[in-house]
Amino acid sequence: MGRFWDKPRNRWLLGIPLGGFIAFGLGMAALGTANYAMHKTSSTEFCFSCHSHEVNIRPEYEASSHFSNTSGVRAGCSDCHLPHDNWFELTWTKAVVSLDVIPELMGKLSTPEKYEAHRAEMAESVWREFKHNDSKFCRSCHSFDAMDFEAQERRTARRHQRAQENGETCVQCHYGIVHKLPDNADAILDNVFSEADE
């Protein structure tokens, strides 16, 4: 064991520990930079830096109960649209979502009229995702286990208990909370939840 700590005979061997420390330092710096970028690009203000979000989504969001409510808890874009409990899933989702920049740059949603023309397909896409992941982003803040059914209105408590017993997911009842609904919202939702799971 003592020979392990002896001064190496070849001078280039001295560079191995030094190289290891440098690689470790660079890795830490890269990871810190990636986490910082991930945090900054997950902010609601970053989302509103896109023209279509600033013009169409910000007014809807700021008029919603997720922005202003009696409890004083504010949910941002990332709370409802990004994973919270898995860094690798978050990284993958952020990479996929970054492709949304392409239609933004091509002007697909550049006016309120164009945005309205695509509102139904965007809503359907999100509702389909929430169906398949059992509204997991909602459940990072809201869970049946944490609900005090006694403190809820009787009708609300019964509905939540029935949803829990039947394995229903949040978006089956709670939709259009933040975003304006498309004209055919009920038909879209019925279609999404009537389809068999793939």
N, C-alpha and C positions, 0 to 999 in steps of 0.2 A: 504493500500500500504506500510505503514511503517513497518508492520510485515514481509513483504517479505524480507526486508534487515536486520531484527533482526538476531542475532547470533542463529544458529539452536541449539535445545536442545540436539540432538544426534550428537556425534562427527563424526560419519561416513558420515553425510550429508555434512560435510566440503569437503569431497573428490569428490563430484559431480562436482563442478566448476573446481577443479584441474584436474579431469579425462577428463572433456570436453576440457580443454586447451591442455592436452597431446594428446588426440585423434585428435584434430584439427592440432596440430603440426606434428603428424605422418602422417596424411592424406596429408598435404602439402608436406612433404618430399617424400612420395610415388608418388604423382602426379608429383613433380619436377623430380624425378628419371625416371619415365615413359616417360616424355616429353624429357628428355636428351637422353635416350636410343632410343626413336623414331627418334630424330634428327640425332643421330650418325649413326643409321642403315639405314638412308635414303640417306646418302652421296654416291656420285659416287665412291669414294675410297673404301667404305665398299662393294659396289657391286663388285668391281674388286678384292676383297679378295678371291672370289671363283675362282678356277683354270680355269674353262671353260670361265668365263668372262674375266679374265686377258689375256688369250691366244687368244680367238676368238673375243671378243667384243671390248676390249680396242683399238686395231689397227683400227677397223672400225669407232669407235666413234671419235678417235683423227684425222681421215682423213675427218670427216664430217663437214658440215656447222654449226652444233649445237655446235661444239667445237671451231672452229675458223671461223670468218666471218668479214665482213666490219664494222658491227655495234658494234662489241666487246661484244656482249651479248652471254653468254654461258649457254646452257641448259644442265642439268645433268640428270642422269637416273630417279631420282624421279620426275623431271618436266614432263616427258612424260609417266611415268608408275604408279604414285601414285596420289590419290585425294589431293586437296589443300584446299578445303573450308569446310570440315566436319571432325572433329577430330574422330568421331565414325566410319565413313566410312574408314578413314585412318587406324585406329586401326584394323578394320576387314580385310582390304586389306593386311596389313602387316602380320596378322596372317595367311591368306591364302597363301601369297607369301612365307612365311617361309617354307612351305612344299616343295618348290623347292630345299631345301637343301638335301632332300632324294635322288633324282636321281643324284645329285652332288656327294654325298657320295658313291653311288652305282657304280659310274664310267660311267654313261650313256652318259655323254658328255666329257669324260676325254681326248679325242684326237680330233684334227681338223677334222679327218675323221668321227668320231662319231657325232660331232657337225653338220657337213654338212648333215649327214643322217637324222637328226631331224630338220633341219632348216625350212623346209616347214611347218611341223606341228606347230612349235613355231610361225612362221609368221602368219599362219592362225588363231591361237588362239588369238593373239594380234589384228589382223585386225577385227576379229569377235567382240571382246570386244569394239574396237573403233567404230564399226558400231552401236552397241547397246547403247553406252553411248554418241553418236553423237560427238565423238572426243573431249570430254570435257577436257581432259588433254592438248590437243593442244590449246584449246580455253582459257586456263588460261593465255596464252601469246599472242595468235593471235585471233583477233575477227574481224568479218566483220564491226562492228560498228566503230572500231578504225582505219580501213584502209582508207588511202587517195588514192582513186581510180585515182585521177588526177595525182598523183605523180608516179603511177605504169605505166609500159609499157602498151600500148593500149590493146594488146592481153591478158596480165595478168589481167588487170582491167576488161575486158569483161568476162573472165572466172570466176573471183571471183564474179562478179555481177550476172552472170547466176547461179552459184552455190548457192548463197544466195537466189535467187528467187525460185530455184527448191528444196531448202531444202537439198542440198547435204552436205555430211560431208567431213572433211579435207582429211581423208585417202583414199578417192576415187581417188584423184589425187596425193596427196603427200604421197608416200610410198617409202621405200628404201632410205630415206634421211640419216639415220644413219647406219642402218644395211644392209649388203649385201643381195640382193634379192635371194630367191631360184630360181632354173631354171624355174619352172612353175608358177612364181609369178602372171602373168596376168590371168591365168586360175583359180588360187586360189581366187584371188580378184573378178573375175567375178562370181565365184560360191558363194562367201560370200554375194555379193550384189544382186544376182539374187534370193536368197532364201527369202521367205516371213518371216516377223518377227514373232517370236513365241509369 
